[in-house]
Amino acid sequence: MRTDLFDFDLPADRIALRPAVPRDSARLLVVRPGAPVELEDRSISDLPDLLRPGDCLVVNNSKVIAARLSGRRIGRGSAEPGIKATLHKRLDGSHWRAFVKPAKKLEVGDTVRFGTEGKVCFLGELDAQVSQKDEGGEITLSFSFHGPVLDQAIAERGEMPLPPYIASRREPDEQDRADYQTLFAHEEGSVAAPTAGLHFTERLLARLKERGIGPHEVTLHVGAGTFLPVKAEDTAGHKMHAESGSVSGETAEALNAARAKGGRVVAVGSTALRLLESAAGEDGRVRAFSGETAIFITPGYKFRAVDLMLTNFHLPRSTLFMLVAAFSGLDVMKRAYAHAVRAGYRFYSYGDACLLYPQT
């Protein structure tokens, strides 16, 4: 499909720079394609009343690491350039794939020094050598530390990797270390938050459980590729970056059993949805899964494992808007987003949310 079909007008002031407080006070647009009332303005706090006992919420428990590092190239001259790196995929205990700026200042064999101080004295300076360089500003960094020591060094020096649409308007700060993590986060590995999960509070979870609606956890480590725009003129020319994830056998069995009893699987975010679809067979049954997925969902895709979707508002021409257009219909989602813009909904990672029903 032509990429420009997924374009729409989004005023810059609609992109939220901070989350709602409390988190479950964010607005919620309910989208029911083909219903007499297609669009309904609600609140995240209404979610227990909008779902049914026996429904299953599927949440991503991946935890965001402080993956944005600032440093400088060393060893090639007195005026060494500043380098900004966003780690996006761990290869092993000491190697990471990363996007860097300015990429033209680095070559294979160069050393980048990130920071000069550590809270643990033996860490000293964190150095990494460029062991591979690809097109598009992507490199492989070989760090001087390994395993947990490297993880601590990155955590000390790194900033939360806010999406460029937020980071270009303000600097990340200490508040983001809490704001940009979901209530479910405990499996470290993401460099972008599974943002639909940001809306949940302990109070909301308690009300959902009282209604017989339980959360089920899966893990998908979100990569920085989620921020990359679709530059191809046709969606067929876009390549998704692979991300690693897992669905346990216990979770798969619970979801299949709930569905067999008439319960609905509600994916909390595009990450949970893409992982479930990767783990599902043609019969719609979810199976245990562990590995990488690069699934790219556009209109025409037949959904197998997910009945409803809770997701934030996404950007024009993004793979995420293409996914929701596939789920609820392109024309429906364009009407929903036009309504959201007019009604002052807040977009993107720290913004409001939609509860999407599938197109009829």
C-alpha positions, 0 to 999 in steps of 0.5 A: 500500500502507498505510505501516504495513505497513512498520513494525517495532520497532527499539530505538534502541540498534541504530542504529550511531553509528560504523562497524565497524573495519576496515570489512569486519569488519561483519556480513552477513545473507544473505537467500535467500527460499524457500531451505531456510536463509532467513537466514544470519549471515556477515561482509562479509569473506565476500563474495568466497566468497558471489559467483561469478566473472563477477558484477558489483558496481555501486558509486556513486562519488558523493562526499559534500560537507560540506553541513550549514552553521550560520549566522545571519540578518542585517539584520533586527534585533540578535538575529538567529536561528541557522539550520541549513541542509542543502544537497541540490541544486546548481542552478548555480554559486551556487544550492543548494536546502536544508532549513533550521531554523527555516524560520519565521525566514526569508523571501524576501530574507533573508540568512544568514551562514555562519561568519565566517572562511575559510582563504583570506583573500578568502573572508571571510564566506559570505553567501547570500540566500533567493531562494525559499521552499517548504513543508516548510522547503525554500528556495533559497539564492543564495550570494555566491560562485560555482563552485570558490570557493563549493565551497571555502567550503562545505567549510571551514565545513560539517560532514558531513551525518550522518543525523538518527538519528545527528546527534541523538545526537552531533555530527559530527566530523573522523573523520566526514569520512573515515568517511562517504565510500566507497572509490569516492567521487570525483564530488562532489555527494551530501549523504548517503553511498551507505552500502552502499559504506562496507563496502569496503576495498582488501583486500576489493576485491583478494580480489573481483578475484582471484575475477573479480568486478569493480566497475563505477562509476555516479554518483547524487548522493544528496539529503537527501530520502533522510532524509525519512520517509513521512508519507502513510498510503498509499505512493501519496501519497509523492513522492520527491525527484529525484536526478541520476545517470549510467551510462556507455555503457561500464558499460552494455555491460559489465553487459549482456555479463556478464549474457549470459554468466551473470554477475549484477549485484549492486547495492551499495546502493539508490542504485546499484539505483535508478539501474540500474532507471532506466537499464534498458529493459523487456528488462532491458538497461541503457542509457547514462543521464544525468539525474534519477530519482525512481523509488519502488520498492515491492512489486509492482515488477518488477526488470529490471536487478539480480540481487542487492543489498548494502544496509544495514539501514534504518529503519521506514516508510522508502522504503529498507525499502519497496525491500528489501521489494519486492526480497525480499518484505515478509514475508521482510524482516520476518523478516530484520529481526526476526532482525537485531534479536534477534542484535544487528546494527547498523542504518542508515548506519554499521551492518551489511549484508544480501546480498539475493536476489530473492523467488521 
